[in-house]
Amino acid sequence: MREAPPFRTLAERFPVDDLADVLIEGVERRHPAMPDFRLDPNDAADLTAYLKALAP
């Protein structure tokens, strides 16, 4: 989606440590093309660790 910010900049735009809780609770779609999703705690921890690794 052209309007979406690049994934690699997510850690610059949002506190990554807070993101894990959001991902576990579930993300409801923000626009029609975005699916609702929820991650288990291990997957949320892995994703936030990856995002931290991308941050400058």
N, C-alpha and C positions, 0 to 999 in steps of 0.2 A: 504494500500500500504506500503510495507516494507521500501521503501526508504523515505517515508514521516516522518517528525519529529513528535513526539507525540503532540497532540493537546494542552495538558496542558503546553507545553513549548513555545507556540506561543508568549505569552507576553514577554518572555525573548529574543526572536529573532527579534521582530518587535515592533516599537512604537505603542502601542495599540490605542492611541488617533488618530493616522494617519490611522489606519485600518478602522475606521468607514467610512471615506470618500471613501476609496477604495471599501468597500463593497456596498456603495450606488451607486457609479459610475458603478460597475459591475466588476466581475473577469472573465477574459477569461481563458479558459483551459490552463493549463501548461503541461499537458500530456493527452494522449488519454482517460484515464479512468476518468478524472476530468470533470465534467459538467461546462458549463458557468453558472454563477448565479449573481443575483443582489438582494440586500435586500432593503426594504423600510427603511426610517430613524429611525423609532421606533425599528424595528428588529435589525438594525445595532447598535443602542445604547444599546439594551439589550445584544447583543452578546459581545460587548466590555466591558460592565460592568461585565459580567460573566468571561471573560478572565482576567480582573483585579483582580477579586476575587480569581482566581487560582494562580496568581503570588505570589511568596514567599515574 
